[in-house]
Amino acid sequence: MSQNAAHEQGPSAYITHHLTNLQGGEGFWTFNIDTLFFSAVLGLIVFGTFWLAARKANAGVPGGLQNFVEMVVEMVDNQVKDSFHGKSVLIAPLALTIFVWVFVMNAMDMLPVDLLPSVAAAMGVPYLKAVPTTDLNLTFGMSLSVFFLIYFFSIKIKGIKGFAHEVMFAPFGKYLIPVNIMFRIIEDIAKPISLALRLFGNMYAGEMVFILIALLPWYMQWLLGAPWAIFHILIITLQAFVFMMLTIVYLSMAHESH
């Protein structure tokens, strides 16, 4: 269905069209091709830019790109120093990767909602979602990666015996081992779910508002769209920052041997 056809069939068809991923494969092996494409391309662009800035960095008078990259790196590094209480060379690069990558994926929401889908429709692509973080599969994939890192560092720092002791005997001691294990399972399951749903929910809701504004007459679109776009810049940045900070905090907890 083209963009114009979806718009002509009414608001429901227009909204459904914008919220449908371009998919490939069948059954369990169904892939959201647009999510994979945009997340990969954005990652290559932003980290390629950081790599170029690092290669051209000098101790003399820095350029604008070097200043910007150093500002972002310093901000993330300060957050890691304040919130992470273990010793690991991985945490700061991981936090930087999460913040920058999530931010640029969120920032795709600032493009006009019809721009990229219209270009894709002209090329024969029926559906296209340009904001990867509005796809629950991506946000859950990222949160599960953090979840596995939590277990990896917990076992690495505390050992199998120390980790098992923590799971079985905290917080209520040896007489309530089943309760302790149940509480730990709930706590650990809640971490990736909260990470994934918080990012997805905020970005999905923001995208939905932009789609609803696009259904209004053109003179109303600018009146409502501009304030929402300005406010949405805060949401885009805040959600990237929250995902990064929670990751740092969870991994810091995994490093606490006591």
C-alpha positions as CSV (number, residue, x, y, z in Angstrom):
1,M,0.0,0.0,0.0
2,S,1.4,3.4,-0.9
3,Q,1.5,6.4,1.4
4,N,-1.2,8.2,-0.6
5,A,-3.4,5.1,-0.7
6,A,-3.1,4.6,3.1
7,H,-4.0,8.3,3.7
8,E,-7.0,8.1,1.4
9,Q,-8.4,5.0,3.1
10,G,-8.6,6.9,6.4
11,P,-6.8,7.5,9.7
12,S,-6.8,3.9,10.7
13,A,-5.1,2.7,7.5
14,Y,-2.6,5.6,7.7
15,I,-1.6,4.8,11.3
16,T,-1.4,1.1,10.7
17,H,0.8,1.7,7.6
18,H,3.2,3.8,9.6
19,L,3.4,1.3,12.5
20,T,4.1,-1.7,10.3
21,N,7.6,-3.0,9.9
22,L,9.1,-4.2,6.6
23,Q,9.6,-7.9,7.3
24,G,11.3,-10.8,5.8
25,G,11.3,-14.5,6.5
26,E,8.6,-16.7,8.0
27,G,7.5,-17.8,11.5
28,F,10.1,-17.5,14.2
29,W,12.7,-16.4,11.6
30,T,10.8,-13.3,10.7
31,F,13.1,-10.3,10.7
32,N,12.2,-6.6,10.8
33,I,14.4,-5.5,7.9
34,D,14.0,-1.8,8.5
35,T,15.0,-2.0,12.1
36,L,18.1,-4.0,11.3
37,F,19.0,-1.7,8.4
38,F,18.6,1.7,10.2
39,S,20.2,0.5,13.5
40,A,23.2,-0.8,11.6
41,V,23.6,2.2,9.3
42,L,23.2,4.7,12.2
43,G,25.7,2.7,14.2
44,L,28.2,2.8,11.3
45,I,27.7,6.5,10.7
46,V,28.0,7.7,14.3
47,F,30.9,5.4,15.4
48,G,32.7,6.0,12.1
49,T,32.4,9.7,12.9
50,F,33.9,9.1,16.4
51,W,36.7,7.1,14.8
52,L,37.5,9.9,12.4
53,A,37.5,12.4,15.2
54,A,39.9,10.2,17.2
55,R,42.2,9.9,14.2
56,K,42.3,13.6,13.6
57,A,42.6,14.6,17.3
58,N,45.5,16.8,18.2
59,A,46.8,18.4,21.4
60,G,46.8,21.9,19.8
61,V,43.7,23.8,18.8
62,P,40.9,21.2,18.5
63,G,38.2,21.5,15.8
64,G,34.5,21.5,16.3
65,L,34.1,17.8,15.8
66,Q,36.8,17.0,18.3
67,N,35.3,19.3,20.8
68,F,31.9,17.7,20.5
69,V,33.3,14.1,20.7
70,E,35.4,15.0,23.7
71,M,32.4,16.6,25.4
72,V,30.3,13.5,25.0
73,V,33.1,11.2,26.1
74,E,33.8,13.3,29.1
75,M,30.1,13.4,30.1
76,V,29.8,9.6,29.9
77,D,33.1,9.0,31.7
78,N,32.0,11.3,34.6
79,Q,28.8,9.3,34.9
80,V,30.7,6.0,35.0
81,K,33.1,7.4,37.7
82,D,30.2,8.5,39.8
83,S,28.0,5.5,39.5
84,F,30.3,2.5,38.9
85,H,32.1,1.2,41.9
86,G,34.0,-1.7,40.4
87,K,37.0,-2.1,38.1
88,S,36.4,-2.8,34.5
89,V,37.8,-1.4,31.2
90,L,34.6,-2.4,29.5
91,I,32.0,-0.3,31.3
92,A,32.9,3.2,30.0
93,P,33.1,2.2,26.3
94,L,29.9,0.2,26.7
95,A,28.1,3.2,28.3
96,L,29.3,5.5,25.5
97,T,28.2,3.0,22.9
98,I,24.7,2.7,24.5
99,F,24.2,6.4,24.9
100,V,25.3,7.5,21.5
101,W,23.7,4.7,19.6
102,V,20.3,4.9,21.4
103,F,20.4,8.7,21.0
104,V,20.9,8.6,17.2
105,M,18.2,5.9,16.8
106,N,15.8,8.0,18.8
107,A,16.7,11.1,16.8
108,M,15.2,9.5,13.7
109,D,11.9,10.4,15.2
110,M,12.6,14.1,14.4
111,L,12.3,13.4,10.7
112,P,8.9,14.1,9.1
113,V,6.8,11.0,9.5
114,D,6.0,10.7,5.7
115,L,9.5,11.5,4.4
116,L,11.3,8.2,4.4
117,P,8.2,6.0,4.0
118,S,7.3,8.1,0.9
119,V,10.8,7.6,-0.5
120,A,10.6,3.9,0.2
121,A,7.1,3.7,-1.4
122,A,8.4,5.3,-4.6
123,M,11.1,2.6,-4.7
124,G,8.5,-0.1,-4.3
125,V,9.0,-0.8,-0.6
126,P,5.5,-1.1,0.9
127,Y,6.3,-0.5,4.6
128,L,9.1,1.3,6.4
129,K,9.6,2.3,10.1
130,A,12.5,4.6,10.4
131,V,12.8,4.7,14.2
132,P,14.5,1.5,15.4
133,T,13.7,2.1,19.1
134,T,9.9,1.9,18.3
135,D,10.5,-1.8,17.6
136,L,10.2,-3.9,20.8
137,N,12.4,-6.5,19.3
138,L,15.4,-4.1,19.3
139,T,14.9,-2.7,22.7
140,F,14.5,-6.2,24.2
141,G,17.6,-7.3,22.3
142,M,19.6,-4.5,23.8
143,S,18.2,-5.1,27.3
144,L,18.9,-8.9,27.1
145,S,22.5,-8.1,26.2
146,V,22.8,-6.1,29.4
147,F,21.1,-8.9,31.3
148,F,23.7,-11.4,30.1
149,L,26.5,-9.0,31.0
150,I,25.0,-8.7,34.5
151,Y,25.2,-12.5,35.0
152,F,28.7,-12.6,33.4
153,F,30.2,-10.1,35.7
154,S,28.3,-11.4,38.8
155,I,29.9,-14.9,38.2
156,K,33.3,-13.5,37.2
157,I,33.6,-11.2,40.2
158,K,32.0,-13.4,42.9
159,G,32.7,-16.9,41.5
160,I,30.0,-19.6,41.2
161,K,30.0,-20.2,44.9
162,G,29.7,-16.5,45.8
163,F,27.0,-15.9,43.2
164,A,25.0,-18.9,44.4
165,H,25.4,-17.8,48.0
166,E,24.1,-14.3,47.1
167,V,21.1,-15.8,45.3
168,M,20.1,-18.2,48.0
169,F,20.8,-16.3,51.2
170,A,20.0,-12.6,50.4
171,P,18.1,-10.8,51.7
172,F,16.4,-12.9,54.3
173,G,19.1,-15.4,55.3
174,K,19.4,-19.2,55.2
175,Y,15.9,-20.0,56.7
176,L,14.0,-18.5,53.7
177,I,16.0,-19.8,50.8
178,P,13.0,-20.4,48.5
179,V,11.7,-16.9,49.2
180,N,15.2,-15.5,48.5
181,I,15.4,-17.3,45.2
182,M,11.9,-16.2,44.2
183,F,12.8,-12.6,45.0
184,R,16.0,-12.8,43.0
185,I,14.2,-14.3,39.9
186,I,11.6,-11.5,40.0
187,E,14.3,-8.8,40.4
188,D,16.4,-10.2,37.6
189,I,13.5,-10.6,35.2
190,A,12.3,-7.0,36.0
191,K,15.6,-5.5,34.9
192,P,15.6,-6.3,31.2
193,I,11.8,-5.9,31.0
194,S,11.9,-2.4,32.5
195,L,14.9,-1.4,30.3
196,A,13.2,-2.5,27.1
197,L,9.7,-1.3,27.9
198,R,10.7,2.1,29.1
199,L,12.6,2.9,26.0
200,F,10.1,1.3,23.6
201,G,7.1,2.9,25.4
202,N,8.4,6.4,25.3
203,M,9.6,6.3,21.7
204,Y,6.5,4.5,20.4
205,A,4.2,7.1,22.1
206,G,6.2,9.9,20.7
207,E,6.0,8.5,17.2
208,M,2.3,8.0,17.6
209,V,1.8,11.6,18.5
210,F,3.7,12.7,15.4
211,I,1.6,10.4,13.2
212,L,-1.6,11.8,14.7
213,I,-0.4,15.4,14.1
214,A,0.3,14.4,10.5
215,L,-3.4,13.6,10.1
216,L,-4.4,17.1,10.9
217,P,-4.7,19.9,8.3
218,W,-1.3,21.4,7.2
219,Y,-1.8,24.7,9.1
220,M,-2.5,22.7,12.3
221,Q,0.5,20.5,11.8
222,W,3.0,23.3,12.3
223,L,1.1,24.8,15.2
224,L,1.2,21.5,17.2
225,G,4.1,19.7,15.6
226,A,6.8,22.4,16.4
227,P,6.2,22.5,20.2
228,W,6.0,18.7,20.4
229,A,9.2,18.3,18.3
230,I,11.1,20.7,20.7
231,F,9.8,18.8,23.7
232,H,10.6,15.5,22.0
233,I,14.3,16.5,21.8
234,L,14.3,16.2,25.6
235,I,12.6,12.8,25.5
236,I,15.1,11.5,22.9
237,T,18.1,12.6,25.0
238,L,16.6,11.5,28.4
239,Q,15.7,8.0,27.2
240,A,19.2,7.4,25.9
241,F,20.7,8.8,29.2
242,V,18.3,6.6,31.3
243,F,19.2,3.4,29.4
244,M,22.9,4.2,29.8
245,M,22.6,5.0,33.5
246,L,20.6,1.9,34.4
247,T,23.1,-0.2,32.6
248,I,25.9,1.3,34.6
249,V,24.0,0.9,37.9
250,Y,23.1,-2.8,37.1
251,L,26.7,-3.6,36.2
252,S,28.0,-1.8,39.3
253,M,25.7,-4.0,41.4
254,A,27.0,-7.1,39.7
255,H,30.6,-6.0,40.7
256,E,29.8,-5.6,44.4
257,S,31.3,-8.7,46.0
258,H,29.6,-8.1,49.4
